[in-house]
Amino acid sequence: MGIQTGFWIDHRKAVIMAVTDQGEAFQQIISEVEKQLRRSGASPLKGSF
């Protein structure tokens, strides 16, 4: 069968799944990066850039 893997990644965590002939493995990695503040003001889509 080989190894089947799946990943799910966002700004808070990464989830990694692997399925092999021997079974399943699951790992979750939590990000410790601070959340970025939203910026107000004009944007390239709305403002004059």
PDB file of N, H, CA, C and O in Angstrom:
ATOM      1  N   MET A   1       0.825  -1.196   0.000  1.00  0.00           N
ATOM      2  CA  MET A   1       0.000   0.000   0.000  1.00  0.00           C
ATOM      3  C   MET A   1       0.864   1.252   0.000  1.00  0.00           C
ATOM      4  O   MET A   1       0.503   2.229  -0.657  1.00  0.00           O
ATOM      5  N   GLY A   2       1.969   1.265   0.696  1.00  0.00           N
ATOM      6  H   GLY A   2       2.262   0.472   1.230  1.00  0.00           H
ATOM      7  CA  GLY A   2       2.794   2.455   0.765  1.00  0.00           C
ATOM      8  C   GLY A   2       2.335   3.374   1.881  1.00  0.00           C
ATOM      9  O   GLY A   2       1.670   2.941   2.822  1.00  0.00           O
ATOM     10  N   ILE A   3       2.687   4.622   1.772  1.00  0.00           N
ATOM     11  H   ILE A   3       3.227   4.973   1.007  1.00  0.00           H
ATOM     12  CA  ILE A   3       2.330   5.618   2.788  1.00  0.00           C
ATOM     13  C   ILE A   3       1.394   6.647   2.166  1.00  0.00           C
ATOM     14  O   ILE A   3       1.695   7.211   1.114  1.00  0.00           O
ATOM     15  N   GLN A   4       0.268   6.887   2.812  1.00  0.00           N
ATOM     16  H   GLN A   4       0.023   6.428   3.666  1.00  0.00           H
ATOM     17  CA  GLN A   4      -0.676   7.942   2.424  1.00  0.00           C
ATOM     18  C   GLN A   4      -0.551   9.050   3.461  1.00  0.00           C
ATOM     19  O   GLN A   4      -0.633   8.775   4.659  1.00  0.00           O
ATOM     20  N   THR A   5      -0.356  10.290   3.035  1.00  0.00           N
ATOM     21  H   THR A   5      -0.289  10.513   2.063  1.00  0.00           H
ATOM     22  CA  THR A   5      -0.217  11.402   3.979  1.00  0.00           C
ATOM     23  C   THR A   5      -1.214  12.495   3.656  1.00  0.00           C
ATOM     24  O   THR A   5      -1.664  12.638   2.519  1.00  0.00           O
ATOM     25  N   GLY A   6      -1.550  13.264   4.683  1.00  0.00           N
ATOM     26  H   GLY A   6      -1.184  13.147   5.606  1.00  0.00           H
ATOM     27  CA  GLY A   6      -2.427  14.411   4.526  1.00  0.00           C
ATOM     28  C   GLY A   6      -1.969  15.525   5.451  1.00  0.00           C
ATOM     29  O   GLY A   6      -1.520  15.268   6.568  1.00  0.00           O
ATOM     30  N   PHE A   7      -2.084  16.759   4.987  1.00  0.00           N
ATOM     31  H   PHE A   7      -2.450  16.967   4.080  1.00  0.00           H
ATOM     32  CA  PHE A   7      -1.663  17.921   5.755  1.00  0.00           C
ATOM     33  C   PHE A   7      -2.794  18.927   5.815  1.00  0.00           C
ATOM     34  O   PHE A   7      -3.540  19.090   4.850  1.00  0.00           O
ATOM     35  N   TRP A   8      -2.920  19.592   6.931  1.00  0.00           N
ATOM     36  H   TRP A   8      -2.314  19.460   7.715  1.00  0.00           H
ATOM     37  CA  TRP A   8      -3.822  20.727   7.074  1.00  0.00           C
ATOM     38  C   TRP A   8      -3.036  21.790   7.813  1.00  0.00           C
ATOM     39  O   TRP A   8      -2.585  21.559   8.936  1.00  0.00           O
ATOM     40  N   ILE A   9      -2.863  22.958   7.198  1.00  0.00           N
ATOM     41  H   ILE A   9      -3.228  23.146   6.287  1.00  0.00           H
ATOM     42  CA  ILE A   9      -2.003  24.001   7.759  1.00  0.00           C
ATOM     43  C   ILE A   9      -2.753  25.322   7.722  1.00  0.00           C
ATOM     44  O   ILE A   9      -3.341  25.680   6.702  1.00  0.00           O
ATOM     45  N   ASP A  10      -2.733  26.054   8.847  1.00  0.00           N
ATOM     46  H   ASP A  10      -2.255  25.764   9.676  1.00  0.00           H
ATOM     47  CA  ASP A  10      -3.204  27.435   8.862  1.00  0.00           C
ATOM     48  C   ASP A  10      -2.276  28.236   9.779  1.00  0.00           C
ATOM     49  O   ASP A  10      -1.210  27.750  10.157  1.00  0.00           O
ATOM     50  N   HIS A  11      -2.673  29.448  10.135  1.00  0.00           N
ATOM     51  H   HIS A  11      -3.539  29.843   9.828  1.00  0.00           H
ATOM     52  CA  HIS A  11      -1.779  30.312  10.915  1.00  0.00           C
ATOM     53  C   HIS A  11      -1.707  29.928  12.389  1.00  0.00           C
ATOM     54  O   HIS A  11      -0.873  30.471  13.114  1.00  0.00           O
ATOM     55  N   ARG A  12      -2.545  29.018  12.851  1.00  0.00           N
ATOM     56  H   ARG A  12      -3.222  28.576  12.263  1.00  0.00           H
ATOM     57  CA  ARG A  12      -2.527  28.611  14.259  1.00  0.00           C
ATOM     58  C   ARG A  12      -1.885  27.260  14.497  1.00  0.00           C
ATOM     59  O   ARG A  12      -1.236  27.054  15.523  1.00  0.00           O
ATOM     60  N   LYS A  13      -2.058  26.337  13.563  1.00  0.00           N
ATOM     61  H   LYS A  13      -2.585  26.504  12.730  1.00  0.00           H
ATOM     62  CA  LYS A  13      -1.542  24.982  13.777  1.00  0.00           C
ATOM     63  C   LYS A  13      -1.385  24.243  12.456  1.00  0.00           C
ATOM     64  O   LYS A  13      -1.914  24.649  11.421  1.00  0.00           O
ATOM     65  N   ALA A  14      -0.639  23.140  12.527  1.00  0.00           N
ATOM     66  H   ALA A  14      -0.210  22.810  13.368  1.00  0.00           H
ATOM     67  CA  ALA A  14      -0.497  22.219  11.405  1.00  0.00           C
ATOM     68  C   ALA A  14      -0.882  20.838  11.905  1.00  0.00           C
ATOM     69  O   ALA A  14      -0.495  20.439  13.003  1.00  0.00           O
ATOM     70  N   VAL A  15      -1.639  20.113  11.106  1.00  0.00           N
ATOM     71  H   VAL A  15      -1.954  20.438  10.214  1.00  0.00           H
ATOM     72  CA  VAL A  15      -2.040  18.753  11.443  1.00  0.00           C
ATOM     73  C   VAL A  15      -1.510  17.846  10.338  1.00  0.00           C
ATOM     74  O   VAL A  15      -1.736  18.096   9.154  1.00  0.00           O
ATOM     75  N   ILE A  16      -0.800  16.788  10.740  1.00  0.00           N
ATOM     76  H   ILE A  16      -0.617  16.586  11.701  1.00  0.00           H
ATOM     77  CA  ILE A  16      -0.193  15.864   9.793  1.00  0.00           C
ATOM     78  C   ILE A  16      -0.707  14.457  10.101  1.00  0.00           C
ATOM     79  O   ILE A  16      -0.608  13.980  11.232  1.00  0.00           O
ATOM     80  N   MET A  17      -1.252  13.810   9.089  1.00  0.00           N
ATOM     81  H   MET A  17      -1.333  14.197   8.170  1.00  0.00           H
ATOM     82  CA  MET A  17      -1.762  12.432   9.216  1.00  0.00           C
ATOM     83  C   MET A  17      -0.975  11.549   8.254  1.00  0.00           C
ATOM     84  O   MET A  17      -0.681  11.951   7.128  1.00  0.00           O
ATOM     85  N   ALA A  18      -0.638  10.345   8.707  1.00  0.00           N
ATOM     86  H   ALA A  18      -0.878  10.018   9.621  1.00  0.00           H
ATOM     87  CA  ALA A  18       0.020   9.364   7.840  1.00  0.00           C
ATOM     88  C   ALA A  18      -0.628   8.007   8.081  1.00  0.00           C
ATOM     89  O   ALA A  18      -0.839   7.601   9.224  1.00  0.00           O
ATOM     90  N   VAL A  19      -0.942   7.311   6.990  1.00  0.00           N
ATOM     91  H   VAL A  19      -0.771   7.641   6.061  1.00  0.00           H
ATOM     92  CA  VAL A  19      -1.518   5.975   7.077  1.00  0.00           C
ATOM     93  C   VAL A  19      -0.556   5.026   6.357  1.00  0.00           C
ATOM     94  O   VAL A  19      -0.239   5.219   5.184  1.00  0.00           O
ATOM     95  N   THR A  20      -0.103   4.007   7.072  1.00  0.00           N
ATOM     96  H   THR A  20      -0.361   3.850   8.025  1.00  0.00           H
ATOM     97  CA  THR A  20       0.819   3.017   6.516  1.00  0.00           C
ATOM     98  C   THR A  20       0.230   1.625   6.719  1.00  0.00           C
ATOM     99  O   THR A  20      -0.863   1.469   7.264  1.00  0.00           O
ATOM    100  N   ASP A  21       0.965   0.632   6.275  1.00  0.00           N
ATOM    101  H   ASP A  21       1.852   0.758   5.832  1.00  0.00           H
ATOM    102  CA  ASP A  21       0.546  -0.757   6.493  1.00  0.00           C
ATOM    103  C   ASP A  21       0.532  -1.106   7.981  1.00  0.00           C
ATOM    104  O   ASP A  21      -0.208  -1.996   8.400  1.00  0.00           O
ATOM    105  N   GLN A  22       1.350  -0.407   8.787  1.00  0.00           N
ATOM    106  H   GLN A  22       1.952   0.316   8.447  1.00  0.00           H
ATOM    107  CA  GLN A  22       1.434  -0.682  10.215  1.00  0.00           C
ATOM    108  C   GLN A  22       0.379   0.063  11.031  1.00  0.00           C
ATOM    109  O   GLN A  22       0.178  -0.268  12.199  1.00  0.00           O
ATOM    110  N   GLY A  23      -0.294   1.046  10.463  1.00  0.00           N
ATOM    111  H   GLY A  23      -0.131   1.316   9.514  1.00  0.00           H
ATOM    112  CA  GLY A  23      -1.316   1.782  11.201  1.00  0.00           C
ATOM    113  C   GLY A  23      -1.338   3.255  10.822  1.00  0.00           C
ATOM    114  O   GLY A  23      -0.871   3.653   9.755  1.00  0.00           O
ATOM    115  N   GLU A  24      -1.892   4.049  11.727  1.00  0.00           N
ATOM    116  H   GLU A  24      -2.271   3.725  12.594  1.00  0.00           H
ATOM    117  CA  GLU A  24      -2.046   5.487  11.493  1.00  0.00           C
ATOM    118  C   GLU A  24      -1.165   6.272  12.451  1.00  0.00           C
ATOM    119  O   GLU A  24      -0.914   5.842  13.577  1.00  0.00           O
ATOM    120  N   ALA A  25      -0.694   7.442  11.986  1.00  0.00           N
ATOM    121  H   ALA A  25      -0.898   7.791  11.072  1.00  0.00           H
ATOM    122  CA  ALA A  25       0.085   8.355  12.833  1.00  0.00           C
ATOM    123  C   ALA A  25      -0.521   9.741  12.682  1.00  0.00           C
ATOM    124  O   ALA A  25      -0.916  10.144  11.588  1.00  0.00           O
ATOM    125  N   PHE A  26      -0.590  10.458  13.782  1.00  0.00           N
ATOM    126  H   PHE A  26      -0.269  10.131  14.671  1.00  0.00           H
ATOM    127  CA  PHE A  26      -1.214  11.781  13.820  1.00  0.00           C
ATOM    128  C   PHE A  26      -0.304  12.700  14.615  1.00  0.00           C
ATOM    129  O   PHE A  26       0.136  12.345  15.708  1.00  0.00           O
ATOM    130  N   GLN A  27      -0.018  13.884  14.073  1.00  0.00           N
ATOM    131  H   GLN A  27      -0.375  14.172  13.184  1.00  0.00           H
ATOM    132  CA  GLN A  27       0.787  14.861  14.798  1.00  0.00           C
ATOM    133  C   GLN A  27       0.175  16.241  14.607  1.00  0.00           C
ATOM    134  O   GLN A  27      -0.243  16.603  13.507  1.00  0.00           O
ATOM    135  N   GLN A  28       0.129  17.002  15.691  1.00  0.00           N
ATOM    136  H   GLN A  28       0.468  16.708  16.584  1.00  0.00           H
ATOM    137  CA  GLN A  28      -0.400  18.358  15.648  1.00  0.00           C
ATOM    138  C   GLN A  28       0.690  19.294  16.154  1.00  0.00           C
ATOM    139  O   GLN A  28       1.251  19.076  17.228  1.00  0.00           O
ATOM    140  N   ILE A  29       0.992  20.341  15.380  1.00  0.00           N
ATOM    141  H   ILE A  29       0.537  20.518  14.507  1.00  0.00           H
ATOM    142  CA  ILE A  29       2.010  21.315  15.745  1.00  0.00           C
ATOM    143  C   ILE A  29       1.314  22.654  15.920  1.00  0.00           C
ATOM    144  O   ILE A  29       0.708  23.171  14.982  1.00  0.00           O
ATOM    145  N   ILE A  30       1.400  23.221  17.135  1.00  0.00           N
ATOM    146  H   ILE A  30       1.891  22.801  17.897  1.00  0.00           H
ATOM    147  CA  ILE A  30       0.763  24.498  17.454  1.00  0.00           C
ATOM    148  C   ILE A  30       1.757  25.631  17.211  1.00  0.00           C
ATOM    149  O   ILE A  30       2.909  25.559  17.639  1.00  0.00           O
ATOM    150  N   SER A  31       1.302  26.676  16.521  1.00  0.00           N
ATOM    151  H   SER A  31       0.366  26.734  16.173  1.00  0.00           H
ATOM    152  CA  SER A  31       2.142  27.838  16.256  1.00  0.00           C
ATOM    153  C   SER A  31       2.172  28.756  17.471  1.00  0.00           C
ATOM    154  O   SER A  31       1.151  28.969  18.125  1.00  0.00           O
ATOM    155  N   GLU A  32       3.333  29.290  17.764  1.00  0.00           N
ATOM    156  H   GLU A  32       4.163  29.117  17.233  1.00  0.00           H
ATOM    157  CA  GLU A  32       3.463  30.251  18.851  1.00  0.00           C
ATOM    158  C   GLU A  32       3.673  31.673  18.321  1.00  0.00           C
ATOM    159  O   GLU A  32       4.058  32.573  19.067  1.00  0.00           O
ATOM    160  N   VAL A  33       3.417  31.859  17.039  1.00  0.00           N
ATOM    161  H   VAL A  33       3.105  31.127  16.433  1.00  0.00           H
ATOM    162  CA  VAL A  33       3.562  33.175  16.422  1.00  0.00           C
ATOM    163  C   VAL A  33       2.378  34.028  16.832  1.00  0.00           C
ATOM    164  O   VAL A  33       1.239  33.561  16.850  1.00  0.00           O
ATOM    165  N   GLU A  34       2.654  35.290  17.164  1.00  0.00           N
ATOM    166  H   GLU A  34       3.579  35.670  17.150  1.00  0.00           H
ATOM    167  CA  GLU A  34       1.581  36.197  17.565  1.00  0.00           C
ATOM    168  C   GLU A  34       0.696  36.526  16.375  1.00  0.00           C
ATOM    169  O   GLU A  34       1.156  36.572  15.234  1.00  0.00           O
ATOM    170  N   LYS A  35      -0.575  36.751  16.655  1.00  0.00           N
ATOM    171  H   LYS A  35      -0.949  36.713  17.582  1.00  0.00           H
ATOM    172  CA  LYS A  35      -1.517  37.130  15.621  1.00  0.00           C
ATOM    173  C   LYS A  35      -1.179  38.527  15.123  1.00  0.00           C
ATOM    174  O   LYS A  35      -0.885  39.417  15.921  1.00  0.00           O
ATOM    175  N   GLN A  36      -1.219  38.725  13.814  1.00  0.00           N
ATOM    176  H   GLN A  36      -1.457  38.002  13.165  1.00  0.00           H
ATOM    177  CA  GLN A  36      -0.928  40.031  13.235  1.00  0.00           C
ATOM    178  C   GLN A  36      -2.167  40.911  13.319  1.00  0.00           C
ATOM    179  O   GLN A  36      -3.292  40.451  13.125  1.00  0.00           O
ATOM    180  N   LEU A  37      -1.936  42.175  13.609  1.00  0.00           N
ATOM    181  H   LEU A  37      -1.022  42.549  13.767  1.00  0.00           H
ATOM    182  CA  LEU A  37      -3.037  43.129  13.683  1.00  0.00           C
ATOM    183  C   LEU A  37      -3.553  43.436  12.290  1.00  0.00           C
ATOM    184  O   LEU A  37      -2.790  43.442  11.324  1.00  0.00           O
ATOM    185  N   ARG A  38      -4.836  43.688  12.191  1.00  0.00           N
ATOM    186  H   ARG A  38      -5.455  43.684  12.976  1.00  0.00           H
ATOM    187  CA  ARG A  38      -5.415  44.112  10.918  1.00  0.00           C
ATOM    188  C   ARG A  38      -5.038  45.562  10.678  1.00  0.00           C
ATOM    189  O   ARG A  38      -5.023  46.372  11.605  1.00  0.00           O
ATOM    190  N   ARG A  39      -4.743  45.873   9.462  1.00  0.00           N
ATOM    191  H   ARG A  39      -4.755  45.215   8.709  1.00  0.00           H
ATOM    192  CA  ARG A  39      -4.340  47.233   9.119  1.00  0.00           C
ATOM    193  C   ARG A  39      -5.532  47.975   8.526  1.00  0.00           C
ATOM    194  O   ARG A  39      -6.224  47.462   7.647  1.00  0.00           O
ATOM    195  N   SER A  40      -5.758  49.171   9.013  1.00  0.00           N
ATOM    196  H   SER A  40      -5.195  49.588   9.727  1.00  0.00           H
ATOM    197  CA  SER A  40      -6.850  49.965   8.473  1.00  0.00           C
ATOM    198  C   SER A  40      -6.310  50.895   7.396  1.00  0.00           C
ATOM    199  O   SER A  40      -5.098  51.052   7.247  1.00  0.00           O
ATOM    200  N   GLY A  41      -7.202  51.498   6.661  1.00  0.00           N
ATOM    201  H   GLY A  41      -8.186  51.371   6.782  1.00  0.00           H
ATOM    202  CA  GLY A  41      -6.793  52.439   5.629  1.00  0.00           C
ATOM    203  C   GLY A  41      -7.068  51.894   4.251  1.00  0.00           C
ATOM    204  O   GLY A  41      -7.781  50.906   4.075  1.00  0.00           O
ATOM    205  N   ALA A  42      -6.481  52.566   3.275  1.00  0.00           N
ATOM    206  H   ALA A  42      -5.901  53.368   3.418  1.00  0.00           H
ATOM    207  CA  ALA A  42      -6.722  52.210   1.880  1.00  0.00           C
ATOM    208  C   ALA A  42      -6.036  50.891   1.531  1.00  0.00           C
ATOM    209  O   ALA A  42      -5.066  50.486   2.173  1.00  0.00           O
ATOM    210  N   SER A  43      -6.548  50.252   0.528  1.00  0.00           N
ATOM    211  H   SER A  43      -7.335  50.581   0.007  1.00  0.00           H
ATOM    212  CA  SER A  43      -5.958  49.023   0.013  1.00  0.00           C
ATOM    213  C   SER A  43      -5.745  49.193  -1.488  1.00  0.00           C
ATOM    214  O   SER A  43      -6.298  50.111  -2.093  1.00  0.00           O
ATOM    215  N   PRO A  44      -4.946  48.313  -2.092  1.00  0.00           N
ATOM    216  CA  PRO A  44      -4.765  48.415  -3.551  1.00  0.00           C
ATOM    217  C   PRO A  44      -6.091  48.281  -4.309  1.00  0.00           C
ATOM    218  O   PRO A  44      -6.217  48.797  -5.419  1.00  0.00           O
ATOM    219  N   LEU A  45      -7.063  47.608  -3.735  1.00  0.00           N
ATOM    220  H   LEU A  45      -6.961  47.189  -2.833  1.00  0.00           H
ATOM    221  CA  LEU A  45      -8.342  47.437  -4.420  1.00  0.00           C
ATOM    222  C   LEU A  45      -9.263  48.648  -4.262  1.00  0.00           C
ATOM    223  O   LEU A  45     -10.115  48.891  -5.116  1.00  0.00           O
ATOM    224  N   LYS A  46      -9.098  49.410  -3.171  1.00  0.00           N
ATOM    225  H   LYS A  46      -8.405  49.212  -2.477  1.00  0.00           H
ATOM    226  CA  LYS A  46     -10.008  50.522  -2.901  1.00  0.00           C
ATOM    227  C   LYS A  46      -9.338  51.881  -2.978  1.00  0.00           C
ATOM    228  O   LYS A  46      -9.968  52.859  -3.378  1.00  0.00           O
ATOM    229  N   GLY A  47      -8.078  51.955  -2.605  1.00  0.00           N
ATOM    230  H   GLY A  47      -7.566  51.159  -2.280  1.00  0.00           H
ATOM    231  CA  GLY A  47      -7.406  53.253  -2.523  1.00  0.00           C
ATOM    232  C   GLY A  47      -6.664  53.611  -3.803  1.00  0.00           C
ATOM    233  O   GLY A  47      -6.719  52.892  -4.800  1.00  0.00           O
ATOM    234  N   SER A  48      -5.979  54.729  -3.747  1.00  0.00           N
ATOM    235  H   SER A  48      -5.935  55.314  -2.937  1.00  0.00           H
ATOM    236  CA  SER A  48      -5.200  55.176  -4.907  1.00  0.00           C
ATOM    237  C   SER A  48      -3.749  54.756  -4.686  1.00  0.00           C
ATOM    238  O   SER A  48      -3.007  55.408  -3.950  1.00  0.00           O
ATOM    239  N   PHE A  49      -3.364  53.681  -5.320  1.00  0.00           N
ATOM    240  H   PHE A  49      -3.966  53.152  -5.917  1.00  0.00           H
ATOM    241  CA  PHE A  49      -2.000  53.178  -5.180  1.00  0.00           C
ATOM    242  C   PHE A  49      -1.270  53.348  -6.480  1.00  0.00           C
ATOM    243  O   PHE A  49      -0.098  52.987  -6.582  1.00  0.00           O
TER     244      PHE A  49
END
